[in-house]
């Protein structure tokens, strides 16, 4: 499936004539080097430079280390941990290199995949460990080239240790020392990577003396290392002496102390054994009486780490601290809070959508997204991760085939972190009707408990467990809609000139103003959709788009597909930014994902064929997905008047009419049905337009003849049908053959669908009242 480029007219909002030319929004427009979301490619700030800036300003920082998970389920939990700990704003996070786990592979639990996920889907400055143990130059080069392709810009270069039971050996055409690895990276990749190396406040077990160990460290720095992360230690004095000794022999790069909170008796013993260190007697004496009490040991570990860090600070050290988390969070976060490094302030959003990716291309150039993925940013980033560029700040080339691919939909970072039993508690162990589903949506939007007295904090269409604060402005209306079977999955209120630093609606640089149009997106039944259409005819300022699961319903009041900016901002010294849009072709792509979530995340919880499974499958297969945009943003939105008041009256009036409303929707003349498996950006040919006009004209004449016959009966309709069918067959056959010769499969499908719709219009609506 192809994904078309944006055609938002920037000059139009600026008040300038466009002459049909879209104003480019190039990456080099930004001048604010401190705002990573608006920084240009040329102004990319490396981790080395960020550390230097922090040291110059005296702004302390912290960083975190994790190791790759062992299972896919563990990966889901670890990624959620990345997000939770990322809220404290670490300067960077690193991922260790595990030779036993095929670390450079594409497996779900490899070091490379975990690091790429941290970068792409959690928005964290990512550092990847890499070792030269038992690997050739060519093997290392391939790993580094892959890391570069993934956008990873930072490395920790280590010699590494052999696998258990193996001996250290230098591979043929390999490296013996970390300094050789650093020199190789610099020779092959220049300054693309920021490189860290390991330092040892307690000398390396294989070093003959402290002097030899320090000399080896200086060799690594001279080979091109940018900063040092120390191994763990338990006494502040050891680090302060190590720092002094490094400076005395000419090591000038930043040195970051590594802190490992004591979190368990067994893990402490194992780590001490691996590092060759001895635990100071005062620590041994403190933990021995509580070695079987994990909570008590963790509390002591927090106390010990805080005391050690404060001693280092008091000793004149002004840099940051690196934490070996052991993939745990409680102790590390508590330490950071006690030493004042955990961020507790609200982070200003660079865009109204969640900027989760820290990939350099996205961070520098991506400033527009379709609104449909507002609550599923990881899914959006995943489905566009193979795009080579974001031209002019847009969201990708129309030639990119990557967007519509759902084959790898089950990758672990797109799965929910909630367990099956937890989801059943929220969404219902047993569903008896669609009303049970309505109640789940209402509880989620309203922040209330479901009928089983459980809070609903998550839906398949949300990646997090929280609603955006702006939802509170329209929450009451949303709850009312959901309770009546209009199942909302995305919405925003209209905003007129709110300050960019507004606590709820603000985004972007300071001293600006933001605007947005009222928008809502929901699933509902064909019965409700048909009634809604009758109401929407009264409101020309409201754009609507309706689609269904199989793609046979595609109804819009827009004569020509166009992109509609629904969020924009005006900032000092900048072109108007329009970061959120409603685009009809991307809606076709989104609808596949949106509908599939009914089955992939909800129906799958139940036994196939059960009542609960059937309820969800029926919704997926029969409901319509609708989005509405109120373009008259300066005024109070009319969406709630449409959906809450007038629609209720229309539904009451419609209940006395029986009919197949799915068929009615599919048969509407304004239905521009598109095969959603191949969204074409090509302009339809004149021949196609002529053919479609013939079909519409023929069907209109046939209906008109039937209406004008006061003594109408099925026999007359049959005669008219036969007569017009001869002409229709000739037109259809000619067009179909042209399509064959042109090898236009897309147009062949359109022809057949138009033909089907023609016969439905003639044969299924014998009653003039129902037809009208």
C-alpha positions in Angstrom: 0.0 0.0 0.0 1.3 3.4 -0.9 1.0 6.5 1.4 0.6 9.8 -0.4 2.5 13.0 0.5 1.0 15.8 2.4 -0.3 18.8 0.4 -0.9 21.2 3.2 -0.8 24.8 2.0 1.5 26.6 4.4 1.3 30.0 2.6 -2.5 29.9 2.7 -2.5 30.0 6.5 0.2 32.7 6.4 -2.2 34.8 4.2 0.1 34.7 1.2 -1.0 33.7 -2.4 0.2 30.3 -3.3 -0.4 30.0 -7.1 -0.7 26.3 -6.5 2.7 26.0 -5.0 3.2 24.5 -1.5 5.7 26.3 0.7 8.5 24.0 1.7 9.1 23.4 5.3 12.8 22.5 5.3 14.7 21.1 8.2 17.1 24.0 8.2 14.5 26.5 9.2 15.1 26.0 12.9 17.6 28.1 14.8 16.9 26.8 18.3 19.7 24.3 18.8 18.4 23.6 22.3 15.1 22.2 21.0 15.8 18.8 19.6 12.5 18.5 18.0 13.2 21.5 15.7 16.9 21.1 15.2 18.3 20.8 11.7 20.3 17.9 10.4 23.3 20.2 10.1 22.8 21.2 13.8 22.6 17.7 15.2 23.8 17.7 18.8 25.9 14.6 19.6 25.9 13.0 23.0 29.5 14.1 23.3 28.4 17.7 22.9 25.4 17.3 25.2 27.7 16.1 28.0 30.1 19.0 27.3 27.2 21.4 27.5 26.1 20.0 30.9 29.6 20.2 32.3 29.9 23.8 31.2 26.7 24.9 32.7 27.0 22.7 35.9 23.7 21.0 35.1 24.0 17.5 36.6 22.5 14.5 34.8 22.0 10.8 35.1 22.1 7.8 32.7 20.8 4.3 32.9 22.0 0.8 31.9 19.8 -2.1 30.9 20.5 -5.6 29.5 18.5 -7.3 26.8 15.4 -9.4 27.8 15.4 -13.1 27.6 11.9 -13.6 26.3 9.4 -11.7 24.1 7.1 -11.3 27.2 10.1 -9.8 29.1 10.7 -7.4 26.2 7.2 -6.0 26.5 7.7 -5.3 30.2 11.2 -3.9 29.7 10.0 -1.4 27.0 7.3 -0.2 29.4 10.0 0.2 32.0 12.0 2.3 29.5 9.0 4.6 29.1 8.4 4.9 32.9 12.1 5.6 33.6 12.3 7.9 30.6 9.9 10.3 32.3 12.7 11.2 34.7 14.7 12.5 31.7 18.0 10.5 31.7 20.6 12.0 29.4 21.1 8.6 27.8 20.4 4.9 28.3 22.6 2.0 27.2 22.0 -1.6 26.3 24.6 -4.3 27.0 25.9 -6.7 24.4 25.3 -10.4 25.1 27.2 -12.7 22.7 25.1 -15.7 23.9 21.9 -14.1 22.6 23.0 -13.4 19.0 23.2 -9.7 19.9 23.4 -8.2 16.4 20.4 -10.2 15.0 16.8 -9.1 14.3 15.4 -11.4 17.0 13.0 -9.8 19.4 15.4 -10.1 22.3 18.7 -9.2 20.7 20.8 -6.2 21.9 20.5 -4.5 18.5 16.7 -4.9 18.4 16.3 -3.7 22.0 18.5 -0.7 21.4 16.7 0.2 18.2 13.4 -0.1 20.0 14.6 2.2 22.8 15.6 4.8 20.2 12.7 4.5 17.8 9.7 3.8 20.1 10.7 5.2 23.5 12.5 8.4 22.3 15.6 7.9 24.5 19.2 8.8 23.6 20.5 5.3 23.1 24.0 3.9 23.6 24.7 0.3 22.3 27.5 -1.8 23.8 29.7 -3.6 21.3 32.5 -6.0 22.0 35.4 -7.5 20.0 35.6 -10.9 21.7 35.7 -13.8 19.3 34.6 -11.8 16.3 36.3 -10.7 13.1 36.7 -7.2 11.7 34.2 -7.9 9.0 31.6 -9.1 11.7 32.2 -6.0 13.7 31.8 -3.8 10.6 28.5 -5.4 9.7 27.2 -4.8 13.3 28.3 -1.1 13.1 26.7 -0.6 9.7 23.5 -2.0 10.9 23.5 0.2 14.0 24.1 3.2 11.7 21.2 2.3 9.5 19.0 2.0 12.6 20.0 5.6 13.6 22.1 4.5 16.6 24.8 7.2 17.1 26.4 6.1 20.4 28.5 3.1 21.4 30.3 1.7 24.4 33.4 -0.1 23.0 34.5 -3.1 25.1 36.8 -6.0 24.7 34.2 -8.3 26.2 34.4 -11.6 27.9 34.1 -15.1 26.4 31.1 -17.2 27.0 31.0 -19.4 30.0 33.2 -22.4 29.5 35.2 -20.7 26.7 38.6 -19.2 26.9 39.6 -15.7 25.7 41.2 -15.8 22.2 41.9 -13.3 19.5 39.9 -14.1 16.4 41.8 -14.2 13.1 41.5 -10.7 11.7 40.0 -9.6 15.0 41.1 -7.4 17.9 42.8 -8.1 21.2 41.9 -5.0 23.1 39.2 -2.4 23.4 41.6 0.3 22.2 42.0 -1.5 18.9 38.2 -1.6 18.6 37.9 2.2 19.3 40.6 2.9 16.7 38.8 0.7 14.1 35.5 2.5 14.7 37.1 5.8 14.2 39.0 4.7 11.0 35.8 3.2 9.5 33.1 5.6 10.6 34.9 8.8 11.5 33.0 10.9 14.0 29.5 9.4 13.2 29.5 7.6 16.6 30.1 9.0 20.0 32.2 6.3 21.8 32.4 5.5 25.5 34.9 3.1 27.1 35.0 1.5 30.5 37.2 2.6 33.4 38.0 0.8 36.6 38.2 2.6 40.0 39.2 -0.8 41.3 41.7 -2.1 38.8 40.7 -4.6 36.1 41.3 -8.1 37.4 43.7 -8.9 34.6 45.8 -5.8 35.0 49.2 -6.2 36.8 48.9 -2.9 38.6 46.8 0.3 38.9 49.4 2.1 36.8 49.1 -0.4 34.0 45.3 -0.2 34.1 45.4 3.6 33.9 47.8 3.4 31.0 45.5 1.1 29.1 42.6 3.5 29.7 44.6 6.4 28.3 45.4 4.3 25.2 41.7 3.9 24.7 41.1 7.6 25.0 44.0 8.4 22.7 42.4 6.0 20.1 39.3 8.2 20.0 37.1 7.5 23.0 34.8 10.5 23.9 34.0 9.7 27.6 34.5 7.1 30.3 31.9 5.1 32.3 33.4 3.5 35.4 32.6 0.0 36.6 30.7 -0.3 39.9 32.4 0.6 43.2 31.1 0.9 46.8 33.2 3.7 48.3 33.2 7.3 47.1 36.9 7.7 47.9 37.8 5.1 45.3 36.2 7.1 42.5 37.6 10.5 43.6 41.1 9.0 43.7 40.5 7.3 40.3 39.4 10.7 38.9 42.5 12.5 40.2 44.8 9.8 38.9 43.3 10.0 35.4 43.7 13.7 35.2 47.3 13.5 36.4 48.3 11.2 33.5 46.6 13.4 30.9 43.1 11.8 30.5 40.9 14.8 29.8 37.6 13.3 28.6 34.5 13.3 30.9 34.4 10.5 33.4 31.0 9.3 34.7 30.9 7.2 37.9 28.9 3.9 37.6 26.6 3.2 40.5 25.0 -0.1 41.2 22.3 0.0 43.9 22.3 -3.0 46.2 19.0 -4.7 45.5 19.4 -8.3 46.6 21.9 -10.5 48.5 22.3 -13.1 45.7 22.7 -10.5 42.9 25.3 -8.7 45.0 27.4 -11.8 45.5 27.2 -12.7 41.8 28.3 -9.2 40.7 31.1 -9.0 43.1 32.3 -12.4 41.9 32.2 -11.3 38.3 33.9 -7.9 38.9 36.6 -9.3 41.2 35.8 -6.7 43.9 35.4 -7.1 47.6 32.4 -5.8 49.5 33.6 -3.4 52.3 33.2 -4.8 55.7 30.7 -2.2 56.9 28.3 -3.1 54.0 28.7 -6.8 54.7 27.9 -6.3 58.3 24.8 -4.2 57.5 23.3 -6.6 55.0 24.1 -10.0 56.6 21.3 -9.8 59.2 18.8 -8.8 56.5 20.0 -11.0 53.6 16.6 -12.9 53.5 14.6 -9.7 53.4 14.6 -8.2 49.9 12.7 -5.1 50.8 15.1 -4.3 53.7 18.2 -4.9 51.5 16.7 -2.6 48.8 16.1 0.1 51.4 19.7 -0.2 52.6 20.9 -0.1 49.0 19.1 3.2 48.5 20.6 4.6 51.7 24.2 3.4 50.8 24.0 4.7 47.2 22.6 8.1 48.2 25.3 8.5 50.9 28.1 7.6 48.4 26.8 9.9 45.7 26.5 12.9 48.1 30.1 12.3 49.2 31.3 12.4 45.6 29.4 15.6 45.0 30.8 17.1 48.2 34.3 16.1 46.9 34.0 18.6 44.0 32.6 16.3 41.3 30.2 18.2 39.0 29.2 15.6 36.4 26.5 13.0 36.1 26.0 9.5 37.4 25.4 6.3 35.5 23.2 3.6 37.1 23.4 -0.1 36.6 19.7 -0.8 37.0 19.7 -4.6 36.6 16.4 -3.9 34.7 14.7 -2.8 37.9 13.3 0.6 38.6 12.2 1.1 42.2 15.5 1.6 43.9 17.1 3.6 41.1 14.2 6.1 40.9 14.1 6.5 44.7 17.9 7.3 44.7 17.4 9.8 41.9 14.6 11.5 43.7 16.6 11.8 46.9 19.6 13.3 45.2 17.4 15.7 43.2 18.1 14.4 39.7 14.7 12.8 38.9 12.7 15.2 36.8 9.4 16.2 38.3 8.4 19.1 36.0 6.0 18.8 33.1 7.9 18.4 29.8 6.8 20.9 27.1 5.5 19.0 24.1 7.4 19.9 20.9 4.3 18.8 18.9 0.7 17.9 19.8 1.4 14.3 19.1 3.6 12.2 21.3 7.2 12.4 20.0 8.4 9.0 20.9 11.2 8.4 18.3 14.7 9.7 18.8 15.8 8.6 15.4 17.9 11.5 13.9 15.8 11.8 10.8 12.5 12.0 12.7 14.0 14.2 15.4 15.2 16.7 12.8 12.7 16.7 10.0 9.4 15.1 11.0 6.8 17.8 11.8 3.5 16.5 10.4 1.4 13.4 11.1 -2.1 12.2 10.4 -4.3 12.5 13.5 -5.5 8.9 13.3 -2.5 7.5 15.1 -2.6 10.1 18.0 -3.1 7.4 20.6 -0.9 4.8 18.9 2.4 6.6 18.2 4.5 3.4 18.4 2.4 1.9 15.7 2.9 4.9 13.4 6.6 5.0 14.0 6.9 1.2 13.3 4.9 1.4 10.1 7.0 4.2 8.7 10.4 3.2 10.1 11.7 2.1 6.7 11.1 5.5 5.1 14.4 7.0 3.9 13.4 10.6 4.5 10.7 13.0 5.6 10.8 15.4 2.7 10.0 19.0 3.5 8.9 18.0 7.0 6.1 15.8 5.5 5.5 12.3 6.5 7.0 10.4 3.6 7.1 9.8 -0.1 4.1 8.6 -2.0 6.3 5.9 -3.5 7.1 4.4 -0.1 5.5 0.9 0.1 6.2 0.5 3.8 3.2 2.1 5.4 0.3 -0.3 4.8 2.2 -3.5 5.8 0.6 -5.3 8.8 2.5 -8.6 8.3 4.7 -8.0 11.3 1.9 -6.5 13.4 2.7 -8.9 16.2 6.1 -7.6 17.0 6.5 -7.3 20.7 6.7 -3.5 20.9 3.2 -3.3 19.4 1.6 -5.7 21.8 -0.1 -4.6 25.0 1.8 -5.0 28.2 -1.4 -6.0 30.0 -1.9 -9.7 30.8 -4.9 -11.6 29.4 -6.6 -11.8 32.8 -6.2 -8.1 33.4 -7.7 -7.3 30.0 -10.7 -9.6 30.7 -11.3 -7.9 34.0 -11.4 -4.5 32.1 -13.3 -5.6 28.9 -15.4 -8.4 30.3 -15.0 -12.1 30.9 -18.3 -12.6 29.0 -20.1 -10.3 26.5 -23.7 -10.9 25.9 -24.5 -8.0 23.5 -23.0 -5.0 21.9 -24.3 -3.0 24.9 -21.6 -4.6 27.0 -19.0 -3.1 24.6 -20.6 0.3 24.8 -20.3 0.1 28.6 -16.6 -0.7 28.4 -15.9 2.4 26.2 -18.0 4.6 28.5 -16.1 3.5 31.6 -12.8 4.1 29.9 -13.7 7.6 28.7 -15.4 8.5 31.9 -12.7 7.2 34.2 -15.2 5.0 36.0 -15.4 1.3 36.9 -17.2 -1.2 34.7 -20.1 -3.4 35.8 -17.6 -5.8 37.4 -16.2 -3.0 39.5 -12.9 -2.8 37.7 -11.4 0.4 36.3 -11.0 0.4 32.5 -7.6 2.1 31.9 -6.8 0.8 28.4 -8.5 0.0 25.1 -7.0 -1.7 22.0 -6.7 1.7 20.3 -4.6 3.2 23.0 -0.9 2.4 23.7 -0.8 4.0 27.1 -3.1 3.9 30.1 -4.0 7.6 30.2 -6.1 10.0 28.3 -4.8 13.4 27.2 -5.8 16.1 29.6 -7.7 18.0 26.8 -10.3 15.1 26.8 -11.7 16.5 30.1 -13.1 19.4 28.1 -15.4 17.1 26.1 -15.6 14.2 28.4 -19.3 14.4 29.3 -20.3 14.5 25.7 -18.0 11.6 24.8 -19.4 9.4 27.6 -22.9 10.1 26.3 -21.9 9.2 22.8 -20.2 5.9 23.8 -23.2 4.8 25.9 -25.4 5.1 22.8 -23.1 3.1 20.5 -20.8 5.7 19.0 -17.5 4.2 20.1 -14.9 7.0 20.1 -11.3 6.2 19.6 -9.9 9.7 18.9 -11.1 13.2 19.5 -10.0 16.8 20.2 -11.9 19.9 21.1 -11.6 23.1 19.1 -9.0 25.6 20.4 -8.7 29.3 19.5 -5.4 31.0 20.1 -4.2 29.2 23.3 -0.7 30.1 24.5 1.9 27.5 23.4 2.8 26.9 27.1 -0.8 26.2 28.1 -0.8 23.2 30.5 -3.4 21.4 28.5 -3.3 22.5 24.9 0.2 23.9 24.6 3.0 22.6 22.4 5.9 23.9 20.5 8.4 26.7 21.2 7.6 29.3 23.9 5.7 32.6 23.2 3.6 31.1 20.5 -0.2 30.5 20.0 -1.9 27.2 19.0 -5.2 26.4 17.3 -7.1 23.3 16.5 -10.4 22.3 14.9 -12.9 20.0 16.7 -12.3 16.4 15.6 -13.9 13.1 16.5 -13.5 9.6 15.2 -15.7 6.6 16.1 -17.1 3.2 15.2 -20.8 2.9 14.9 -23.5 0.7 13.3 -24.7 1.2 9.7 -28.1 2.2 11.2 -26.6 5.0 13.1 -24.4 6.0 10.2 -27.4 6.3 7.9 -29.2 8.6 10.3 -26.0 10.7 10.8 -25.8 11.3 7.0 -29.3 12.8 7.0 -28.2 15.3 9.8 -24.8 16.1 8.2 -26.4 17.5 5.1 -27.4 20.5 7.1 -23.8 21.3 8.1 -21.6 22.1 5.1 -18.8 23.3 7.4 -18.3 19.7 8.7 -16.2 17.3 6.7 -17.0 13.6 7.1 -15.5 10.4 5.9 -17.0 6.9 6.4 -15.3 3.6 5.7 -16.0 0.0 6.6 -13.9 -3.1 7.2 -14.1 -4.6 3.7 -13.6 -1.3 1.9 -16.9 -1.3 0.1 -18.1 1.8 2.0 -16.1 4.9 1.4 -18.3 8.0 1.7 -17.1 11.5 2.0 -18.6 15.0 1.3 -15.3 16.1 -0.2 -15.5 16.2 -4.0 -11.7 16.0 -4.3 -9.5 14.3 -1.8 -7.5 16.9 0.1 -5.5 17.2 3.3 -7.1 19.2 6.2 -4.9 20.7 8.9 -6.6 20.3 12.2 -3.8 21.6 14.5 -1.5 24.5 13.8 0.7 26.9 15.7 2.1 30.4 15.2 5.5 31.0 16.8 8.0 34.0 16.8 10.3 33.9 13.9 8.9 30.7 12.4 6.7 29.7 9.5 3.3 28.5 10.7 3.5 24.8 11.8 0.7 22.4 10.9 1.7 19.2 12.7 -1.6 17.3 12.7 -3.8 16.6 9.7 -6.7 14.6 8.5 -5.9 13.0 5.2 -8.4 10.8 3.3 -5.8 8.4 1.8 -4.1 7.8 5.1 -7.5 7.2 6.7 -7.8 4.3 4.3 -4.5 2.9 5.7 -5.5 3.6 9.3 -8.9 1.9 9.0 -7.2 -1.5 8.3 -5.3 -1.2 11.6 -8.3 0.2 13.5 -10.6 -2.6 12.4 -8.0 -5.3 12.9 -7.6 -4.3 16.6 -11.1 -5.6 17.3 -9.9 -9.1 16.5 -6.2 -8.9 17.3 -6.5 -7.4 20.7 -10.1 -8.1 21.9 -11.8 -11.1 20.2 -8.7 -13.2 20.6 -9.2 -13.2 24.4 -12.2 -15.4 23.9 -12.8 -18.9 22.6 -13.5 -18.8 18.9 -17.2 -19.2 18.2 -18.2 -18.2 21.7 -20.8 -15.5 22.3 -18.2 -13.0 23.4 -16.1 -13.7 20.4 -19.1 -13.3 18.1 -20.0 -10.0 19.5 -16.6 -8.5 18.8 -16.3 -10.1 15.4 -19.7 -8.8 14.4 -18.7 -5.2 15.4 -15.5 -5.6 13.3 -17.3 -6.9 10.3 -20.4 -4.7 10.3 -19.6 -1.3 11.9 -18.5 1.8 10.1 -15.5 4.0 11.1 -16.3 7.7 10.8 -14.3 10.9 11.3 -15.8 14.4 11.5 -14.0 17.7 11.3 -15.7 21.0 12.2 -13.8 23.6 10.0 -15.5 26.6 11.7 -13.0 26.5 14.6 -13.4 30.1 15.9 -17.0 29.4 16.9 -18.4 26.9 19.4 -18.3 23.5 17.6 -21.5 22.1 16.1 -20.3 18.5 16.5 -22.1 18.0 19.8 -25.3 19.6 18.5 -25.1 17.1 15.6 -24.2 14.0 17.6 -26.0 14.5 20.8 -29.1 16.4 19.9 -30.1 16.3 16.2 -28.9 12.7 15.7 -31.0 11.5 18.6 -34.1 12.9 16.8 -33.1 11.4 13.5 -32.6 8.0 15.0 -36.1 8.1 16.6 -37.6 9.0 13.2 -35.7 6.3 11.5 -36.6 3.4 13.8 -39.9 2.8 12.1 -38.1 2.1 8.7 -36.8 -1.4 8.1 -34.0 -2.0 5.6 -30.5 -3.2 5.1 -28.5 -0.1 6.0 -25.2 -1.6 5.0 -26.5 -2.1 1.5 -27.9 1.4 1.6 -24.6 2.9 2.5 -22.8 0.9 -0.2 -25.3 2.0 -2.9 -25.0 5.8 -2.3 -24.1 7.6 -5.6 -21.5 9.7 -3.7 -19.8 6.5 -2.5 -16.3 6.6 -3.9 -15.3 3.0 -3.3 -11.6 2.4 -3.2 -9.7 -0.9 -2.9 -7.9 -0.2 0.3 -5.3 -2.8 -0.3 -3.8 -0.5 -3.0 -4.5 3.2 -2.5 -3.6 4.9 -5.8 -2.5 8.4 -6.0 -3.0 8.5 -9.7 -5.6 10.8 -11.2 -8.5 8.8 -12.8 -8.5 8.8 -16.6 -11.1 10.5 -18.7 -12.3 7.0 -19.8 -13.0 6.1 -16.2 -15.0 9.3 -15.6 -17.0 8.7 -18.7 -17.8 5.1 -17.7 -18.8 6.1 -14.2 -21.0 8.9 -15.6 -22.7 6.4 -17.8 -23.4 4.1 -14.9 -24.9 6.9 -12.8 -26.9 8.2 -15.7 -28.3 4.8 -16.6 -29.3 4.0 -13.1 -30.9 7.4 -12.6 -32.9 7.0 -15.8 -34.1 3.6 -14.7 -35.2 4.8 -11.3 -36.9 7.8 -12.9 -38.9 5.6 -15.2 -40.1 3.5 -12.4 -41.1 6.6 -10.3 -43.0 8.1 -13.3 -45.2 5.0 -13.7 -48.3 5.6 -11.6 -49.3 2.1 -12.1 -45.9 0.8 -11.1 -45.5 -3.0 -10.9 -42.6 -5.4 -10.9 -43.3 -6.4 -14.5 -42.6 -2.9 -15.8 -39.4 -2.6 -13.8 -38.2 -5.9 -15.3 -38.8 -4.7 -18.9 -37.0 -1.5 -18.2 -34.1 -3.4 -16.6 -33.7 -5.6 -19.6 -33.6 -2.7 -22.0 -31.1 -0.7 -20.1 -28.9 -3.7 -19.2 -28.1 -4.1 -22.9 -26.6 -0.7 -23.0 -24.9 -1.2 -19.7 -23.3 -4.4 -20.7 -21.8 -2.8 -23.8 -20.4 0.1 -21.7 -19.1 -2.3 -19.0 -17.5 -4.7 -21.5 -15.7 -1.9 -23.4 -14.3 -0.4 -20.2 -13.3 -3.8 -18.8 -11.4 -4.7 -22.0 -9.6 -1.3 -21.9 -8.6 -2.0 -18.3 -7.3 -5.4 -19.3 -5.1 -4.0 -22.1 -3.9 -1.3 -19.8 -3.2 -3.9 -17.1 -5.1 -1.7 -14.6 -6.3 -4.2 -12.0 -7.5 -1.4 -9.8 -9.9 0.0 -12.4 -11.2 -3.5 -13.2 -12.2 -3.9 -9.5 -13.8 -0.5 -9.5 -15.8 -1.4 -12.6 -17.2 -4.6 -11.1 -18.1 -2.7 -7.9 -20.0 0.0 -9.8 -21.8 -2.7 -11.7 -22.8 -4.5 -8.5 -24.0 -1.2 -7.0 -26.2 -0.5 -10.1 -28.1 -3.8 -9.8 -28.6 -3.3 -6.0 -30.1 0.1 -6.7 -32.6 -1.4 -9.2 -33.5 -4.6 -7.6 -33.4 -4.0 -3.8 -35.5 -0.9 -3.5 -39.0 -1.5 -4.9 -40.5 1.0 -2.5 -40.2 4.6 -3.6 -40.4 5.8 0.0 -37.5 3.6 1.1 -35.5 4.5 -2.0 -35.8 8.2 -1.3 
